[in-house]
Amino acid sequence: MRSLIPAAMRWISAMATIAALAPSPGHAAEDPAHWPTRPIRLVLPFPPGGGTDTLARIMAPKLGALLGQSIVVDNRAGAAGNIATDIVAKAEPDGYTVLMGFNTALTMNPSLYRNLPFDVQRDFKPVTLLASAQYVLVVNPDLPVRSVQDLVNLSKSKPGQLNYSSSGPGSPLHLAGELFKARTGADITHIPYKGGGPATIGLLSGQAQLMFGSVSAVMPHVKEGKLRALAVTGLKRSDVAPDLPTLDQLGLKDFNVTSWYGFLVPKGTPNPIIDKLAAASQKVVQMPEVREAMAKQGLELSIDTPAEFADLIKTESATWSDLIHKMNIHAE
């Protein structure tokens, strides 16, 4: 029982800090030029212990030091990121509640889920992009293909016989596969698994013949010769796998499927606060120790102005909306 006391005290302290972040009734609006004057709540749509949580906790003290206030990480996992996103959408637009958003929740979920309680375009102001990661098109090495064109040709010669695995219906891995089908005419069949790990195992075991996997999940198997990599899905070559061509370079112009993370705040947050938060955040992610932590998660530095980040969200939302409705894809 005694060993539980420190953990309980830490939990009580964290909850008290989070509770203190919300302004009391009648809290007077402060001058944005003086922001921040109290702790900032950083809401994550991921559980503790994951790669993005690790990145956030490395960034938090450094960002807090630049801003002169502590950054409290608040994990609100669940519903494919919709819970955390909704919390921030409904928060006061005063700069004291910040979302670490990711592309699935911001650009895919609005078309995958009906009646979401928030509207990304209406309820948020983008601050800055922080990091991104590409996916890798990999095949089981028993498949007699050495290039993307080989794969497409083989799939057309054996219609419906090649399976691609994903982490579930509506997941980025699934949508990447469907976009590949739409752009190339490849005749491949989707096999959904309950997560990226099981999807990779399905490919390794031969239940599936190909997949679009995360860099961190599949590249160790590529290096061991257990999988064969054909291409990456971004518009530039990956720092992690610089020898692999992009699908864009191979003729699928503007094929761009990545996972990315960035800060957003509620609509109505004053621009001076957004600019100050963006500048400080961009300084933090360029610190060597932070870039090293990102690299361990297969993430690459990606920073944008608020306007550029807003354009990215708008462009990708349109791309995924078109594909999701055309292919009649629904999230489970």
Secondary structure, 3 states (H helix, E strand, C coil): CCCHHHHHHHHHHHHHHHHHHCCCCCCCCCCHHHCCCCCEEEEECCCCCCHHHHHHHHHHHHHHHHHCCCEEEEECCCHHHHHHHHHHHCCCCCCCEEEEEEHHHHHHHHHHCCCCCCCHHHHEEEEEEEEEEEEEEEECCCCCCCCHHHHHHHHHHCCCCEEEEECCCCCHHHHHHHHHHHHHCCCEEEEECCCHHHHHHHHHHCCCCEEEEEHHHHHHHHHCCCCEEEEECCCCCCCCCCCCCECCCCCCCCCCCEEEEEEEEECCCCHHHHHHHHHHHHHHHCCHHHHHHHHHCCCEECCCCHHHHHHHHHHHHHHHHHHHHHHCCCCC
